[in-house]
Amino acid sequence: MSVSWYGNEHHGRKTASGSTFNQNALTAAMMGRQHFGERWKLYYGKKSVTVTVNDTGDFAKYGRGMDLAKAAFARLAPTSKGVITVCAQRVR
């Protein structure tokens, strides 16, 4: 799954779930509200991060499955990469 990150201009705004977006949190956006509250573990090389879905977005049209908060992306790769391909596993 391809993922990117978002932050800066969205920091402090309300997410689709009603929570306040924090670019320093380990959160993510996925298509569809049915994913709110789901936790996903993402793997990139030898690094991993677990995120909680609390937002939706219009990024699927760009071929991405998820957008990560800036801090979550940074745990996997430098934000300068922009988009990376990860292995994703839903955490039950």
HTML snippet that shows the backbone in 3Dmol.js (N, CA, C, O; Angstrom):
<script src="https://3Dmol.org/build/3Dmol-min.js"></script>
<div id="view" style="width:600px;height:400px;position:relative"></div>
<script>
const pdb = `
ATOM      1  N   MET A   1       0.851  -1.176   0.000  1.00  0.00           N
ATOM      2  CA  MET A   1       0.000   0.000   0.000  1.00  0.00           C
ATOM      3  C   MET A   1       0.888   1.227   0.000  1.00  0.00           C
ATOM      4  O   MET A   1       1.855   1.301   0.758  1.00  0.00           O
ATOM      5  N   SER A   2       0.566   2.183  -0.842  1.00  0.00           N
ATOM      6  CA  SER A   2       1.283   3.461  -0.848  1.00  0.00           C
ATOM      7  C   SER A   2       0.675   4.389   0.196  1.00  0.00           C
ATOM      8  O   SER A   2      -0.545   4.477   0.334  1.00  0.00           O
ATOM      9  N   VAL A   3       1.539   5.073   0.922  1.00  0.00           N
ATOM     10  CA  VAL A   3       1.084   6.033   1.929  1.00  0.00           C
ATOM     11  C   VAL A   3       1.872   7.329   1.770  1.00  0.00           C
ATOM     12  O   VAL A   3       3.004   7.336   1.285  1.00  0.00           O
ATOM     13  N   SER A   4       1.253   8.408   2.184  1.00  0.00           N
ATOM     14  CA  SER A   4       1.908   9.708   2.224  1.00  0.00           C
ATOM     15  C   SER A   4       1.631  10.303   3.609  1.00  0.00           C
ATOM     16  O   SER A   4       1.127   9.619   4.500  1.00  0.00           O
ATOM     17  N   TRP A   5       1.963  11.565   3.773  1.00  0.00           N
ATOM     18  CA  TRP A   5       1.729  12.194   5.071  1.00  0.00           C
ATOM     19  C   TRP A   5       1.056  13.549   4.880  1.00  0.00           C
ATOM     20  O   TRP A   5       1.114  14.166   3.817  1.00  0.00           O
ATOM     21  N   TYR A   6       0.424  13.972   5.950  1.00  0.00           N
ATOM     22  CA  TYR A   6      -0.150  15.315   5.968  1.00  0.00           C
ATOM     23  C   TYR A   6       0.056  15.900   7.340  1.00  0.00           C
ATOM     24  O   TYR A   6       0.208  15.167   8.317  1.00  0.00           O
ATOM     25  N   GLY A   7       0.062  17.192   7.422  1.00  0.00           N
ATOM     26  CA  GLY A   7       0.334  17.876   8.682  1.00  0.00           C
ATOM     27  C   GLY A   7       0.151  19.358   8.490  1.00  0.00           C
ATOM     28  O   GLY A   7      -0.868  19.813   7.971  1.00  0.00           O
ATOM     29  N   ASN A   8       1.138  20.099   8.909  1.00  0.00           N
ATOM     30  CA  ASN A   8       1.217  21.557   8.814  1.00  0.00           C
ATOM     31  C   ASN A   8      -0.117  22.284   8.644  1.00  0.00           C
ATOM     32  O   ASN A   8      -0.665  22.778   9.629  1.00  0.00           O
ATOM     33  N   GLU A   9      -0.653  22.365   7.433  1.00  0.00           N
ATOM     34  CA  GLU A   9      -1.853  23.177   7.195  1.00  0.00           C
ATOM     35  C   GLU A   9      -3.114  22.584   7.821  1.00  0.00           C
ATOM     36  O   GLU A   9      -4.116  23.287   7.954  1.00  0.00           O
ATOM     37  N   HIS A  10      -3.086  21.319   8.204  1.00  0.00           N
ATOM     38  CA  HIS A  10      -4.260  20.686   8.812  1.00  0.00           C
ATOM     39  C   HIS A  10      -4.175  20.635  10.347  1.00  0.00           C
ATOM     40  O   HIS A  10      -5.169  20.353  11.015  1.00  0.00           O
ATOM     41  N   HIS A  11      -3.005  20.905  10.893  1.00  0.00           N
ATOM     42  CA  HIS A  11      -2.785  20.818  12.335  1.00  0.00           C
ATOM     43  C   HIS A  11      -3.764  21.724  13.092  1.00  0.00           C
ATOM     44  O   HIS A  11      -3.864  22.919  12.816  1.00  0.00           O
ATOM     45  N   GLY A  12      -4.473  21.137  14.038  1.00  0.00           N
ATOM     46  CA  GLY A  12      -5.417  21.893  14.865  1.00  0.00           C
ATOM     47  C   GLY A  12      -6.833  21.929  14.314  1.00  0.00           C
ATOM     48  O   GLY A  12      -7.745  22.386  15.004  1.00  0.00           O
ATOM     49  N   ARG A  13      -7.039  21.462  13.099  1.00  0.00           N
ATOM     50  CA  ARG A  13      -8.389  21.446  12.513  1.00  0.00           C
ATOM     51  C   ARG A  13      -9.115  20.168  12.919  1.00  0.00           C
ATOM     52  O   ARG A  13      -8.501  19.200  13.369  1.00  0.00           O
ATOM     53  N   LYS A  14     -10.422  20.189  12.752  1.00  0.00           N
ATOM     54  CA  LYS A  14     -11.240  19.018  13.058  1.00  0.00           C
ATOM     55  C   LYS A  14     -11.066  17.964  11.970  1.00  0.00           C
ATOM     56  O   LYS A  14     -11.005  18.282  10.782  1.00  0.00           O
ATOM     57  N   THR A  15     -10.985  16.703  12.394  1.00  0.00           N
ATOM     58  CA  THR A  15     -10.947  15.595  11.443  1.00  0.00           C
ATOM     59  C   THR A  15     -12.370  15.173  11.125  1.00  0.00           C
ATOM     60  O   THR A  15     -13.318  15.662  11.739  1.00  0.00           O
ATOM     61  N   ALA A  16     -12.521  14.282  10.184  1.00  0.00           N
ATOM     62  CA  ALA A  16     -13.852  13.786   9.813  1.00  0.00           C
ATOM     63  C   ALA A  16     -14.520  13.046  10.964  1.00  0.00           C
ATOM     64  O   ALA A  16     -15.746  12.944  11.010  1.00  0.00           O
ATOM     65  N   SER A  17     -13.723  12.529  11.893  1.00  0.00           N
ATOM     66  CA  SER A  17     -14.296  11.820  13.046  1.00  0.00           C
ATOM     67  C   SER A  17     -14.701  12.777  14.158  1.00  0.00           C
ATOM     68  O   SER A  17     -15.344  12.369  15.126  1.00  0.00           O
ATOM     69  N   GLY A  18     -14.329  14.050  14.024  1.00  0.00           N
ATOM     70  CA  GLY A  18     -14.676  15.044  15.041  1.00  0.00           C
ATOM     71  C   GLY A  18     -13.547  15.360  15.996  1.00  0.00           C
ATOM     72  O   GLY A  18     -13.649  16.309  16.774  1.00  0.00           O
ATOM     73  N   SER A  19     -12.467  14.585  15.958  1.00  0.00           N
ATOM     74  CA  SER A  19     -11.328  14.873  16.828  1.00  0.00           C
ATOM     75  C   SER A  19     -10.482  15.983  16.198  1.00  0.00           C
ATOM     76  O   SER A  19     -10.648  16.309  15.022  1.00  0.00           O
ATOM     77  N   THR A  20      -9.598  16.543  16.973  1.00  0.00           N
ATOM     78  CA  THR A  20      -8.710  17.590  16.483  1.00  0.00           C
ATOM     79  C   THR A  20      -7.458  16.939  15.913  1.00  0.00           C
ATOM     80  O   THR A  20      -6.830  16.110  16.572  1.00  0.00           O
ATOM     81  N   PHE A  21      -7.093  17.313  14.685  1.00  0.00           N
ATOM     82  CA  PHE A  21      -5.913  16.730  14.053  1.00  0.00           C
ATOM     83  C   PHE A  21      -4.653  17.245  14.714  1.00  0.00           C
ATOM     84  O   PHE A  21      -4.481  18.446  14.921  1.00  0.00           O
ATOM     85  N   ASN A  22      -3.766  16.301  15.044  1.00  0.00           N
ATOM     86  CA  ASN A  22      -2.476  16.618  15.633  1.00  0.00           C
ATOM     87  C   ASN A  22      -1.413  15.960  14.755  1.00  0.00           C
ATOM     88  O   ASN A  22      -1.312  14.733  14.720  1.00  0.00           O
ATOM     89  N   GLN A  23      -0.634  16.753  14.059  1.00  0.00           N
ATOM     90  CA  GLN A  23       0.380  16.205  13.167  1.00  0.00           C
ATOM     91  C   GLN A  23       1.475  15.444  13.917  1.00  0.00           C
ATOM     92  O   GLN A  23       2.266  14.733  13.298  1.00  0.00           O
ATOM     93  N   ASN A  24       1.525  15.587  15.234  1.00  0.00           N
ATOM     94  CA  ASN A  24       2.524  14.905  16.047  1.00  0.00           C
ATOM     95  C   ASN A  24       2.008  13.596  16.645  1.00  0.00           C
ATOM     96  O   ASN A  24       2.708  12.943  17.420  1.00  0.00           O
ATOM     97  N   ALA A  25       0.788  13.218  16.283  1.00  0.00           N
ATOM     98  CA  ALA A  25       0.176  11.987  16.806  1.00  0.00           C
ATOM     99  C   ALA A  25       0.384  10.840  15.812  1.00  0.00           C
ATOM    100  O   ALA A  25       0.739  11.052  14.653  1.00  0.00           O
ATOM    101  N   LEU A  26       0.155   9.632  16.298  1.00  0.00           N
ATOM    102  CA  LEU A  26       0.279   8.446  15.454  1.00  0.00           C
ATOM    103  C   LEU A  26      -1.101   8.080  14.923  1.00  0.00           C
ATOM    104  O   LEU A  26      -1.700   7.083  15.327  1.00  0.00           O
ATOM    105  N   THR A  27      -1.591   8.913  14.006  1.00  0.00           N
ATOM    106  CA  THR A  27      -2.920   8.745  13.438  1.00  0.00           C
ATOM    107  C   THR A  27      -2.833   8.701  11.920  1.00  0.00           C
ATOM    108  O   THR A  27      -1.789   8.972  11.326  1.00  0.00           O
ATOM    109  N   ALA A  28      -3.980   8.345  11.302  1.00  0.00           N
ATOM    110  CA  ALA A  28      -4.017   8.226   9.849  1.00  0.00           C
ATOM    111  C   ALA A  28      -5.405   8.505   9.320  1.00  0.00           C
ATOM    112  O   ALA A  28      -6.386   8.526  10.063  1.00  0.00           O
ATOM    113  N   ALA A  29      -5.464   8.719   8.014  1.00  0.00           N
ATOM    114  CA  ALA A  29      -6.727   8.878   7.297  1.00  0.00           C
ATOM    115  C   ALA A  29      -6.849   7.741   6.292  1.00  0.00           C
ATOM    116  O   ALA A  29      -5.879   7.378   5.627  1.00  0.00           O
ATOM    117  N   MET A  30      -8.059   7.181   6.189  1.00  0.00           N
ATOM    118  CA  MET A  30      -8.365   6.158   5.190  1.00  0.00           C
ATOM    119  C   MET A  30      -9.677   6.524   4.532  1.00  0.00           C
ATOM    120  O   MET A  30     -10.444   7.318   5.077  1.00  0.00           O
ATOM    121  N   MET A  31      -9.946   5.964   3.377  1.00  0.00           N
ATOM    122  CA  MET A  31     -11.208   6.209   2.692  1.00  0.00           C
ATOM    123  C   MET A  31     -12.334   5.507   3.437  1.00  0.00           C
ATOM    124  O   MET A  31     -12.233   4.313   3.720  1.00  0.00           O
ATOM    125  N   GLY A  32     -13.376   6.209   3.749  1.00  0.00           N
ATOM    126  CA  GLY A  32     -14.558   5.636   4.384  1.00  0.00           C
ATOM    127  C   GLY A  32     -14.568   5.739   5.889  1.00  0.00           C
ATOM    128  O   GLY A  32     -13.595   5.394   6.560  1.00  0.00           O
ATOM    129  N   ARG A  33     -15.662   6.210   6.403  1.00  0.00           N
ATOM    130  CA  ARG A  33     -15.822   6.393   7.849  1.00  0.00           C
ATOM    131  C   ARG A  33     -15.864   5.075   8.611  1.00  0.00           C
ATOM    132  O   ARG A  33     -15.681   5.059   9.828  1.00  0.00           O
ATOM    133  N   GLN A  34     -16.100   3.972   7.911  1.00  0.00           N
ATOM    134  CA  GLN A  34     -16.165   2.677   8.588  1.00  0.00           C
ATOM    135  C   GLN A  34     -14.817   2.289   9.202  1.00  0.00           C
ATOM    136  O   GLN A  34     -14.751   1.356  10.003  1.00  0.00           O
ATOM    137  N   HIS A  35     -13.757   2.986   8.841  1.00  0.00           N
ATOM    138  CA  HIS A  35     -12.423   2.672   9.366  1.00  0.00           C
ATOM    139  C   HIS A  35     -12.086   3.433  10.652  1.00  0.00           C
ATOM    140  O   HIS A  35     -11.069   3.143  11.283  1.00  0.00           O
ATOM    141  N   PHE A  36     -12.922   4.403  11.054  1.00  0.00           N
ATOM    142  CA  PHE A  36     -12.630   5.169  12.271  1.00  0.00           C
ATOM    143  C   PHE A  36     -12.398   4.227  13.444  1.00  0.00           C
ATOM    144  O   PHE A  36     -13.175   3.302  13.681  1.00  0.00           O
ATOM    145  N   GLY A  37     -11.325   4.478  14.167  1.00  0.00           N
ATOM    146  CA  GLY A  37     -10.999   3.687  15.348  1.00  0.00           C
ATOM    147  C   GLY A  37     -10.160   2.459  15.052  1.00  0.00           C
ATOM    148  O   GLY A  37      -9.611   1.857  15.975  1.00  0.00           O
ATOM    149  N   GLU A  38     -10.045   2.069  13.789  1.00  0.00           N
ATOM    150  CA  GLU A  38      -9.206   0.917  13.456  1.00  0.00           C
ATOM    151  C   GLU A  38      -7.743   1.254  13.711  1.00  0.00           C
ATOM    152  O   GLU A  38      -7.305   2.393  13.547  1.00  0.00           O
ATOM    153  N   ARG A  39      -6.999   0.222  14.119  1.00  0.00           N
ATOM    154  CA  ARG A  39      -5.558   0.380  14.306  1.00  0.00           C
ATOM    155  C   ARG A  39      -4.852  -0.454  13.247  1.00  0.00           C
ATOM    156  O   ARG A  39      -5.239  -1.592  12.982  1.00  0.00           O
ATOM    157  N   TRP A  40      -3.828   0.110  12.651  1.00  0.00           N
ATOM    158  CA  TRP A  40      -3.064  -0.556  11.607  1.00  0.00           C
ATOM    159  C   TRP A  40      -1.583  -0.489  11.943  1.00  0.00           C
ATOM    160  O   TRP A  40      -1.072   0.552  12.356  1.00  0.00           O
ATOM    161  N   LYS A  41      -0.904  -1.616  11.758  1.00  0.00           N
ATOM    162  CA  LYS A  41       0.549  -1.633  11.916  1.00  0.00           C
ATOM    163  C   LYS A  41       1.146  -1.600  10.520  1.00  0.00           C
ATOM    164  O   LYS A  41       0.818  -2.428   9.670  1.00  0.00           O
ATOM    165  N   LEU A  42       2.027  -0.634  10.296  1.00  0.00           N
ATOM    166  CA  LEU A  42       2.654  -0.432   8.998  1.00  0.00           C
ATOM    167  C   LEU A  42       4.137  -0.750   9.103  1.00  0.00           C
ATOM    168  O   LEU A  42       4.800  -0.386  10.074  1.00  0.00           O
ATOM    169  N   TYR A  43       4.639  -1.429   8.094  1.00  0.00           N
ATOM    170  CA  TYR A  43       6.040  -1.842   8.058  1.00  0.00           C
ATOM    171  C   TYR A  43       6.706  -1.238   6.831  1.00  0.00           C
ATOM    172  O   TYR A  43       6.167  -1.281   5.725  1.00  0.00           O
ATOM    173  N   TYR A  44       7.877  -0.680   7.047  1.00  0.00           N
ATOM    174  CA  TYR A  44       8.680  -0.128   5.956  1.00  0.00           C
ATOM    175  C   TYR A  44      10.129  -0.511   6.238  1.00  0.00           C
ATOM    176  O   TYR A  44      10.777   0.076   7.105  1.00  0.00           O
ATOM    177  N   GLY A  45      10.624  -1.486   5.511  1.00  0.00           N
ATOM    178  CA  GLY A  45      11.959  -2.010   5.810  1.00  0.00           C
ATOM    179  C   GLY A  45      11.963  -2.616   7.199  1.00  0.00           C
ATOM    180  O   GLY A  45      11.125  -3.460   7.514  1.00  0.00           O
ATOM    181  N   LYS A  46      12.893  -2.195   8.024  1.00  0.00           N
ATOM    182  CA  LYS A  46      12.990  -2.711   9.398  1.00  0.00           C
ATOM    183  C   LYS A  46      12.234  -1.855  10.399  1.00  0.00           C
ATOM    184  O   LYS A  46      12.282  -2.120  11.601  1.00  0.00           O
ATOM    185  N   LYS A  47      11.539  -0.834   9.922  1.00  0.00           N
ATOM    186  CA  LYS A  47      10.807   0.071  10.812  1.00  0.00           C
ATOM    187  C   LYS A  47       9.317  -0.237  10.774  1.00  0.00           C
ATOM    188  O   LYS A  47       8.798  -0.750   9.782  1.00  0.00           O
ATOM    189  N   SER A  48       8.640   0.085  11.869  1.00  0.00           N
ATOM    190  CA  SER A  48       7.184  -0.097  11.915  1.00  0.00           C
ATOM    191  C   SER A  48       6.569   0.972  12.813  1.00  0.00           C
ATOM    192  O   SER A  48       7.237   1.568  13.658  1.00  0.00           O
ATOM    193  N   VAL A  49       5.283   1.191  12.602  1.00  0.00           N
ATOM    194  CA  VAL A  49       4.518   2.122  13.426  1.00  0.00           C
ATOM    195  C   VAL A  49       3.074   1.640  13.447  1.00  0.00           C
ATOM    196  O   VAL A  49       2.581   1.102  12.455  1.00  0.00           O
ATOM    197  N   THR A  50       2.400   1.830  14.570  1.00  0.00           N
ATOM    198  CA  THR A  50       0.981   1.512  14.671  1.00  0.00           C
ATOM    199  C   THR A  50       0.210   2.821  14.734  1.00  0.00           C
ATOM    200  O   THR A  50       0.499   3.690  15.556  1.00  0.00           O
ATOM    201  N   VAL A  51      -0.778   2.949  13.850  1.00  0.00           N
ATOM    202  CA  VAL A  51      -1.576   4.173  13.773  1.00  0.00           C
ATOM    203  C   VAL A  51      -3.045   3.865  14.014  1.00  0.00           C
ATOM    204  O   VAL A  51      -3.500   2.740  13.810  1.00  0.00           O
ATOM    205  N   THR A  52      -3.777   4.877  14.451  1.00  0.00           N
ATOM    206  CA  THR A  52      -5.224   4.791  14.629  1.00  0.00           C
ATOM    207  C   THR A  52      -5.890   5.689  13.587  1.00  0.00           C
ATOM    208  O   THR A  52      -5.510   6.849  13.428  1.00  0.00           O
ATOM    209  N   VAL A  53      -6.869   5.158  12.889  1.00  0.00           N
ATOM    210  CA  VAL A  53      -7.565   5.914  11.853  1.00  0.00           C
ATOM    211  C   VAL A  53      -8.588   6.848  12.498  1.00  0.00           C
ATOM    212  O   VAL A  53      -9.467   6.400  13.233  1.00  0.00           O
ATOM    213  N   ASN A  54      -8.469   8.147  12.221  1.00  0.00           N
ATOM    214  CA  ASN A  54      -9.418   9.118  12.771  1.00  0.00           C
ATOM    215  C   ASN A  54      -9.854  10.159  11.730  1.00  0.00           C
ATOM    216  O   ASN A  54     -10.454  11.177  12.074  1.00  0.00           O
ATOM    217  N   ASP A  55      -9.547   9.891  10.464  1.00  0.00           N
ATOM    218  CA  ASP A  55      -9.868  10.881   9.434  1.00  0.00           C
ATOM    219  C   ASP A  55     -10.094  10.176   8.093  1.00  0.00           C
ATOM    220  O   ASP A  55      -9.736   9.011   7.917  1.00  0.00           O
ATOM    221  N   THR A  56     -10.688  10.901   7.171  1.00  0.00           N
ATOM    222  CA  THR A  56     -10.845  10.422   5.799  1.00  0.00           C
ATOM    223  C   THR A  56     -10.138  11.408   4.882  1.00  0.00           C
ATOM    224  O   THR A  56      -9.707  12.475   5.319  1.00  0.00           O
ATOM    225  N   GLY A  57     -10.023  11.050   3.627  1.00  0.00           N
ATOM    226  CA  GLY A  57      -9.362  11.956   2.706  1.00  0.00           C
ATOM    227  C   GLY A  57      -9.650  11.590   1.268  1.00  0.00           C
ATOM    228  O   GLY A  57     -10.285  10.577   0.976  1.00  0.00           O
ATOM    229  N   ASP A  58      -9.166  12.439   0.376  1.00  0.00           N
ATOM    230  CA  ASP A  58      -9.408  12.280  -1.053  1.00  0.00           C
ATOM    231  C   ASP A  58      -8.113  11.881  -1.759  1.00  0.00           C
ATOM    232  O   ASP A  58      -7.827  12.366  -2.853  1.00  0.00           O
ATOM    233  N   PHE A  59      -7.334  11.003  -1.139  1.00  0.00           N
ATOM    234  CA  PHE A  59      -6.020  10.654  -1.647  1.00  0.00           C
ATOM    235  C   PHE A  59      -6.016   9.384  -2.492  1.00  0.00           C
ATOM    236  O   PHE A  59      -5.023   9.108  -3.165  1.00  0.00           O
ATOM    237  N   ALA A  60      -7.090   8.606  -2.478  1.00  0.00           N
ATOM    238  CA  ALA A  60      -7.164   7.364  -3.254  1.00  0.00           C
ATOM    239  C   ALA A  60      -7.040   7.655  -4.753  1.00  0.00           C
ATOM    240  O   ALA A  60      -6.516   6.836  -5.507  1.00  0.00           O
ATOM    241  N   LYS A  61      -7.519   8.813  -5.175  1.00  0.00           N
ATOM    242  CA  LYS A  61      -7.428   9.155  -6.601  1.00  0.00           C
ATOM    243  C   LYS A  61      -5.976   9.296  -7.048  1.00  0.00           C
ATOM    244  O   LYS A  61      -5.684   9.300  -8.244  1.00  0.00           O
ATOM    245  N   TYR A  62      -5.065   9.411  -6.075  1.00  0.00           N
ATOM    246  CA  TYR A  62      -3.636   9.482  -6.375  1.00  0.00           C
ATOM    247  C   TYR A  62      -2.956   8.129  -6.185  1.00  0.00           C
ATOM    248  O   TYR A  62      -1.734   8.024  -6.290  1.00  0.00           O
ATOM    249  N   GLY A  63      -3.749   7.094  -5.905  1.00  0.00           N
ATOM    250  CA  GLY A  63      -3.205   5.752  -5.763  1.00  0.00           C
ATOM    251  C   GLY A  63      -2.670   5.420  -4.385  1.00  0.00           C
ATOM    252  O   GLY A  63      -1.930   4.450  -4.220  1.00  0.00           O
ATOM    253  N   ARG A  64      -3.042   6.222  -3.391  1.00  0.00           N
ATOM    254  CA  ARG A  64      -2.572   5.961  -2.029  1.00  0.00           C
ATOM    255  C   ARG A  64      -3.694   5.354  -1.197  1.00  0.00           C
ATOM    256  O   ARG A  64      -4.859   5.717  -1.360  1.00  0.00           O
ATOM    257  N   GLY A  65      -3.346   4.440  -0.315  1.00  0.00           N
ATOM    258  CA  GLY A  65      -4.343   3.787   0.520  1.00  0.00           C
ATOM    259  C   GLY A  65      -4.560   4.467   1.851  1.00  0.00           C
ATOM    260  O   GLY A  65      -5.572   4.240   2.514  1.00  0.00           O
ATOM    261  N   MET A  66      -3.608   5.304   2.249  1.00  0.00           N
ATOM    262  CA  MET A  66      -3.674   5.907   3.576  1.00  0.00           C
ATOM    263  C   MET A  66      -2.803   7.156   3.591  1.00  0.00           C
ATOM    264  O   MET A  66      -1.772   7.214   2.922  1.00  0.00           O
ATOM    265  N   ASP A  67      -3.222   8.143   4.352  1.00  0.00           N
ATOM    266  CA  ASP A  67      -2.393   9.307   4.647  1.00  0.00           C
ATOM    267  C   ASP A  67      -2.081   9.270   6.135  1.00  0.00           C
ATOM    268  O   ASP A  67      -2.978   9.083   6.957  1.00  0.00           O
ATOM    269  N   LEU A  68      -0.835   9.446   6.475  1.00  0.00           N
ATOM    270  CA  LEU A  68      -0.397   9.393   7.870  1.00  0.00           C
ATOM    271  C   LEU A  68      -0.155  10.789   8.413  1.00  0.00           C
ATOM    272  O   LEU A  68       0.224  11.701   7.678  1.00  0.00           O
ATOM    273  N   ALA A  69      -0.378  10.941   9.703  1.00  0.00           N
ATOM    274  CA  ALA A  69       0.050  12.175  10.360  1.00  0.00           C
ATOM    275  C   ALA A  69       1.569  12.265  10.203  1.00  0.00           C
ATOM    276  O   ALA A  69       2.255  11.246  10.129  1.00  0.00           O
ATOM    277  N   LYS A  70       2.073  13.467  10.154  1.00  0.00           N
ATOM    278  CA  LYS A  70       3.495  13.703   9.902  1.00  0.00           C
ATOM    279  C   LYS A  70       4.397  12.872  10.815  1.00  0.00           C
ATOM    280  O   LYS A  70       5.371  12.284  10.345  1.00  0.00           O
ATOM    281  N   ALA A  71       4.089  12.815  12.111  1.00  0.00           N
ATOM    282  CA  ALA A  71       4.923  12.069  13.058  1.00  0.00           C
ATOM    283  C   ALA A  71       4.925  10.572  12.766  1.00  0.00           C
ATOM    284  O   ALA A  71       5.955   9.913  12.907  1.00  0.00           O
ATOM    285  N   ALA A  72       3.775  10.033  12.359  1.00  0.00           N
ATOM    286  CA  ALA A  72       3.695   8.601  12.049  1.00  0.00           C
ATOM    287  C   ALA A  72       4.555   8.281  10.826  1.00  0.00           C
ATOM    288  O   ALA A  72       5.290   7.294  10.822  1.00  0.00           O
ATOM    289  N   PHE A  73       4.463   9.109   9.797  1.00  0.00           N
ATOM    290  CA  PHE A  73       5.282   8.909   8.598  1.00  0.00           C
ATOM    291  C   PHE A  73       6.760   8.993   8.951  1.00  0.00           C
ATOM    292  O   PHE A  73       7.562   8.185   8.481  1.00  0.00           O
ATOM    293  N   ALA A  74       7.120   9.964   9.775  1.00  0.00           N
ATOM    294  CA  ALA A  74       8.525  10.181  10.135  1.00  0.00           C
ATOM    295  C   ALA A  74       9.116   8.999  10.898  1.00  0.00           C
ATOM    296  O   ALA A  74      10.335   8.822  10.902  1.00  0.00           O
ATOM    297  N   ARG A  75       8.288   8.195  11.538  1.00  0.00           N
ATOM    298  CA  ARG A  75       8.791   6.994  12.211  1.00  0.00           C
ATOM    299  C   ARG A  75       9.227   5.936  11.202  1.00  0.00           C
ATOM    300  O   ARG A  75       9.997   5.033  11.531  1.00  0.00           O
ATOM    301  N   LEU A  76       8.729   6.055   9.972  1.00  0.00           N
ATOM    302  CA  LEU A  76       9.049   5.073   8.939  1.00  0.00           C
ATOM    303  C   LEU A  76      10.117   5.566   7.968  1.00  0.00           C
ATOM    304  O   LEU A  76      10.992   4.802   7.561  1.00  0.00           O
ATOM    305  N   ALA A  77      10.044   6.842   7.599  1.00  0.00           N
ATOM    306  CA  ALA A  77      10.950   7.395   6.587  1.00  0.00           C
ATOM    307  C   ALA A  77      10.995   8.911   6.732  1.00  0.00           C
ATOM    308  O   ALA A  77      10.110   9.506   7.347  1.00  0.00           O
ATOM    309  N   PRO A  78      12.022   9.532   6.169  1.00  0.00           N
ATOM    310  CA  PRO A  78      12.062  10.998   6.178  1.00  0.00           C
ATOM    311  C   PRO A  78      10.860  11.562   5.426  1.00  0.00           C
ATOM    312  O   PRO A  78      10.480  11.031   4.383  1.00  0.00           O
ATOM    313  N   THR A  79      10.266  12.620   5.939  1.00  0.00           N
ATOM    314  CA  THR A  79       9.097  13.202   5.284  1.00  0.00           C
ATOM    315  C   THR A  79       9.433  13.706   3.883  1.00  0.00           C
ATOM    316  O   THR A  79       8.534  13.865   3.056  1.00  0.00           O
ATOM    317  N   SER A  80      10.688  13.955   3.608  1.00  0.00           N
ATOM    318  CA  SER A  80      11.082  14.409   2.279  1.00  0.00           C
ATOM    319  C   SER A  80      10.810  13.356   1.204  1.00  0.00           C
ATOM    320  O   SER A  80      10.748  13.688   0.020  1.00  0.00           O
ATOM    321  N   LYS A  81      10.648  12.101   1.600  1.00  0.00           N
ATOM    322  CA  LYS A  81      10.315  11.052   0.629  1.00  0.00           C
ATOM    323  C   LYS A  81       8.924  11.266   0.047  1.00  0.00           C
ATOM    324  O   LYS A  81       8.676  10.921  -1.108  1.00  0.00           O
ATOM    325  N   GLY A  82       8.017  11.829   0.835  1.00  0.00           N
ATOM    326  CA  GLY A  82       6.670  12.139   0.348  1.00  0.00           C
ATOM    327  C   GLY A  82       5.726  10.968   0.303  1.00  0.00           C
ATOM    328  O   GLY A  82       4.685  10.994   0.960  1.00  0.00           O
ATOM    329  N   VAL A  83       6.058   9.926  -0.460  1.00  0.00           N
ATOM    330  CA  VAL A  83       5.220   8.739  -0.589  1.00  0.00           C
ATOM    331  C   VAL A  83       6.118   7.516  -0.483  1.00  0.00           C
ATOM    332  O   VAL A  83       7.194   7.472  -1.080  1.00  0.00           O
ATOM    333  N   ILE A  84       5.669   6.518   0.284  1.00  0.00           N
ATOM    334  CA  ILE A  84       6.395   5.249   0.397  1.00  0.00           C
ATOM    335  C   ILE A  84       5.410   4.105   0.264  1.00  0.00           C
ATOM    336  O   ILE A  84       4.202   4.284   0.419  1.00  0.00           O
ATOM    337  N   THR A  85       5.939   2.932  -0.022  1.00  0.00           N
ATOM    338  CA  THR A  85       5.110   1.731  -0.094  1.00  0.00           C
ATOM    339  C   THR A  85       5.374   0.895   1.147  1.00  0.00           C
ATOM    340  O   THR A  85       6.514   0.519   1.423  1.00  0.00           O
ATOM    341  N   VAL A  86       4.310   0.605   1.897  1.00  0.00           N
ATOM    342  CA  VAL A  86       4.435  -0.133   3.155  1.00  0.00           C
ATOM    343  C   VAL A  86       3.647  -1.444   3.073  1.00  0.00           C
ATOM    344  O   VAL A  86       2.794  -1.623   2.204  1.00  0.00           O
ATOM    345  N   CYS A  87       3.950  -2.338   3.987  1.00  0.00           N
ATOM    346  CA  CYS A  87       3.101  -3.497   4.235  1.00  0.00           C
ATOM    347  C   CYS A  87       2.193  -3.092   5.391  1.00  0.00           C
ATOM    348  O   CYS A  87       2.662  -2.509   6.369  1.00  0.00           O
ATOM    349  N   ALA A  88       0.924  -3.388   5.294  1.00  0.00           N
ATOM    350  CA  ALA A  88      -0.025  -2.964   6.318  1.00  0.00           C
ATOM    351  C   ALA A  88      -0.797  -4.160   6.865  1.00  0.00           C
ATOM    352  O   ALA A  88      -1.217  -5.045   6.119  1.00  0.00           O
ATOM    353  N   GLN A  89      -0.973  -4.163   8.184  1.00  0.00           N
ATOM    354  CA  GLN A  89      -1.709  -5.232   8.845  1.00  0.00           C
ATOM    355  C   GLN A  89      -2.664  -4.604   9.863  1.00  0.00           C
ATOM    356  O   GLN A  89      -2.244  -3.849  10.739  1.00  0.00           O
ATOM    357  N   ARG A  90      -3.933  -4.922   9.737  1.00  0.00           N
ATOM    358  CA  ARG A  90      -4.896  -4.412  10.713  1.00  0.00           C
ATOM    359  C   ARG A  90      -4.686  -5.100  12.052  1.00  0.00           C
ATOM    360  O   ARG A  90      -4.533  -6.319  12.116  1.00  0.00           O
ATOM    361  N   VAL A  91      -4.678  -4.310  13.121  1.00  0.00           N
ATOM    362  CA  VAL A  91      -4.470  -4.821  14.471  1.00  0.00           C
ATOM    363  C   VAL A  91      -5.836  -5.033  15.103  1.00  0.00           C
ATOM    364  O   VAL A  91      -6.662  -4.120  15.119  1.00  0.00           O
ATOM    365  N   ARG A  92      -6.073  -6.202  15.610  1.00  0.00           N
ATOM    366  CA  ARG A  92      -7.373  -6.508  16.232  1.00  0.00           C
ATOM    367  C   ARG A  92      -7.353  -6.208  17.701  1.00  0.00           C
ATOM    368  O   ARG A  92      -8.358  -6.404  18.385  1.00  0.00           O
TER     369      ARG A  92
END
`;
const viewer = $3Dmol.createViewer("view");
viewer.addModel(pdb, "pdb");
viewer.setStyle({}, {cartoon: {color: "spectrum"}});
viewer.zoomTo();
viewer.render();
</script>
